[in-house]
Amino acid sequence: MSDHNTYCMDLVRERDRDRYWCALLSIKPHRNDLFTLYALNTEIAEIGFLVTEPLIGHMRLRWWLDALTPIYEGNPPQHPVAVALSELVSKKIVPRSLLEQLIEGRTRDLDDQPMESMAEIKTYAGKTSSVLIELSFSVMGQKGNTQQQVAHHLGIAWALLGILRRIPFDMQRGRIFLPNDLSKKHGFNPQSLLDHGYKGQSPDGLLGIVLELISETQTHLEQARTIWVGKGLPFVSPLLIETLTNGYIAELVAQKGNPFQLNQERKGPRVRDMIRLKIAVLLGRL
């Protein structure tokens, strides 16, 4: 592999172990292409968590948006992910509109305020997580209404799971991203968690929100399975998100819906989850 391809793979392995395994288990000709997409996603997804000033975050996202023009013209900035992406768009169909949507969708990460509703979260997920899955299908030569619908549902499921998994991390950073409508519905006061921290017992209403988000996640997983039924998994990588989501949800359910009981040090799938990934590849079905 070239240096920039190696950089992309190493970046994904270090920062997004879940998608690293999804790409690694894909058909070999598509592997580097997926690592390139996932490396770009890693670069832009981390901006909202690394910057302390929103203006700096907006500038970094703007840099990536502006870089798309030279990337598509074959004269990319000398950034390893930009170089790898330029090579990718020169040989595969990678809709620029989707890349723009992926980058622009990350501006919401620069807002410390929780989203108002579940609908707003789904809109955010559609512009980020779902678009990334749709791009993955595209570079594998798979594009159509079925792929778009599956990407939509899997992306929402993965985004909802991400919100659940990062509750302890967000609390440490002084942010709670649970939607306001669910907080009101279940009588949960996010500020109480921020003020007092987690002291061995979930605050009033938090469990109700978690269980509702788990149910919503499972609904979107089931919709994705229904749409894809009978089609097999020759283009497996984007669909392995379903297997990983199921594993993480099962882990959360085993902890009675308490996100603070999850292993916060673990960077990626457990051994049992990687076995499930391999089985999904071998059986060729969701």
PEFEN-V938323 format. One record per residue. N is the residue number from 1. PHI is phi in whole degrees, -180 to 180 (999 if undefined). NEAR is the number of other C-alpha atoms within 12 Angstrom. Layout:
N|PHI|NEAR + N|PHI|NEAR
//
This chain:
1|999|14 + 2|-72|14 + 3|-60|15 + 4|-72|26 + 5|-68|31 + 6|-63|22 + 7|-59|27 + 8|-61|37 + 9|-62|36 + 10|-65|27 + 11|-63|27 + 12|-67|35 + 13|-61|26 + 14|-80|22 + 15|-108|27 + 16|-143|29 + 17|-63|27 + 18|-62|36 + 19|-72|46 + 20|-58|38 + 21|-70|40 + 22|-61|42 + 23|-70|40 + 24|-63|31 + 25|-91|34 + 26|-81|33 + 27|-62|21 + 28|-52|18 + 29|-60|17 + 30|-99|30 + 31|-61|32 + 32|-63|37 + 33|-63|42 + 34|-69|45 + 35|-61|49 + 36|-64|41 + 37|-62|50 + 38|-71|48 + 39|-68|39 + 40|-60|44 + 41|-60|42 + 42|-62|35 + 43|-59|33 + 44|-84|39 + 45|-70|32 + 46|-81|24 + 47|-58|31 + 48|-65|31 + 49|-99|27 + 50|-101|18 + 51|-84|21 + 52|-100|16 + 53|-117|17 + 54|-53|21 + 55|-59|16 + 56|-64|18 + 57|-63|29 + 58|-63|26 + 59|-65|21 + 60|-68|27 + 61|-66|35 + 62|-62|21 + 63|-60|25 + 64|-68|33 + 65|-62|30 + 66|-66|21 + 67|-70|29 + 68|-62|32 + 69|-62|22 + 70|-66|23 + 71|-62|30 + 72|-75|29 + 73|-87|19 + 74|84|21 + 75|-130|20 + 76|-74|26 + 77|-60|23 + 78|-81|16 + 79|-120|24 + 80|-56|27 + 81|-71|40 + 82|-65|36 + 83|-64|33 + 84|-63|37 + 85|-68|44 + 86|-63|34 + 87|-63|28 + 88|-64|36 + 89|-70|30 + 90|-78|22 + 91|-122|18 + 92|-127|25 + 93|-80|26 + 94|-128|34 + 95|-57|25 + 96|-61|27 + 97|-60|21 + 98|-72|29 + 99|-64|40 + 100|-63|30 + 101|-65|30 + 102|-61|36 + 103|-71|41 + 104|-64|31 + 105|-62|35 + 106|-78|39 + 107|-64|31 + 108|-65|30 + 109|-66|34 + 110|-87|30 + 111|-101|23 + 112|-74|22 + 113|-79|19 + 114|-65|27 + 115|-73|26 + 116|-74|20 + 117|-152|21 + 118|-61|28 + 119|-61|18 + 120|-67|23 + 121|-63|36 + 122|-66|32 + 123|-64|26 + 124|-61|33 + 125|-62|36 + 126|-64|34 + 127|-83|33 + 128|-118|39 + 129|-61|43 + 130|-66|41 + 131|-63|44 + 132|-63|51 + 133|-67|48 + 134|-64|42 + 135|-63|45 + 136|-61|47 + 137|-59|40 + 138|-62|34 + 139|-71|34 + 140|-94|32 + 141|78|21 + 142|-116|27 + 143|-144|22 + 144|169|14 + 145|-64|15 + 146|-62|21 + 147|-61|34 + 148|-66|28 + 149|-67|27 + 150|-63|41 + 151|-60|44 + 152|-58|36 + 153|-72|41 + 154|-65|47 + 155|-63|42 + 156|-65|44 + 157|-59|43 + 158|-67|48 + 159|-68|41 + 160|-63|44 + 161|-61|42 + 162|-61|32 + 163|-63|34 + 164|-67|41 + 165|-67|37 + 166|-98|28 + 167|-54|36 + 168|-63|30 + 169|-66|25 + 170|-63|29 + 171|-60|27 + 172|-64|17 + 173|-93|20 + 174|77|22 + 175|-136|30 + 176|-129|34 + 177|-102|39 + 178|-65|45 + 179|-64|32 + 180|-61|25 + 181|-65|23 + 182|-73|29 + 183|-61|31 + 184|-67|19 + 185|-60|19 + 186|-102|22 + 187|67|18 + 188|-100|26 + 189|-106|25 + 190|-56|34 + 191|-64|23 + 192|-65|22 + 193|-70|29 + 194|-69|23 + 195|-74|17 + 196|-111|17 + 197|72|24 + 198|-94|24 + 199|-122|14 + 200|88|12 + 201|-146|18 + 202|-65|28 + 203|-61|28 + 204|-53|21 + 205|90|25 + 206|-65|35 + 207|-61|29 + 208|-61|24 + 209|-65|36 + 210|-60|38 + 211|-64|26 + 212|-69|27 + 213|-68|36 + 214|-62|36 + 215|-61|23 + 216|-65|28 + 217|-61|35 + 218|-64|30 + 219|-62|23 + 220|-70|32 + 221|-64|37 + 222|-65|24 + 223|-64|25 + 224|-64|35 + 225|-63|29 + 226|-63|19 + 227|-66|23 + 228|-90|28 + 229|-53|16 + 230|82|12 + 231|-95|19 + 232|74|18 + 233|-129|28 + 234|-68|26 + 235|-116|35 + 236|-78|41 + 237|-53|46 + 238|-62|53 + 239|-83|46 + 240|-69|47 + 241|-57|46 + 242|-62|43 + 243|-64|39 + 244|-65|39 + 245|-61|40 + 246|-58|32 + 247|-64|28 + 248|-68|37 + 249|-64|35 + 250|-61|24 + 251|-65|27 + 252|-68|27 + 253|-64|25 + 254|-63|14 + 255|-94|19 + 256|57|21 + 257|78|31 + 258|-96|32 + 259|-66|38 + 260|-75|32 + 261|-93|24 + 262|-75|25 + 263|-74|20 + 264|-77|15 + 265|-88|14 + 266|-73|16 + 267|-93|19 + 268|-159|27 + 269|-61|30 + 270|-74|20 + 271|-58|14 + 272|-63|18 + 273|-70|27 + 274|-67|27 + 275|-66|19 + 276|-63|29 + 277|-60|39 + 278|-64|25 + 279|-64|19 + 280|-61|28 + 281|-67|29 + 282|-68|18 + 283|-81|14 + 284|69|23 + 285|-154|27 + 286|-76|38
//
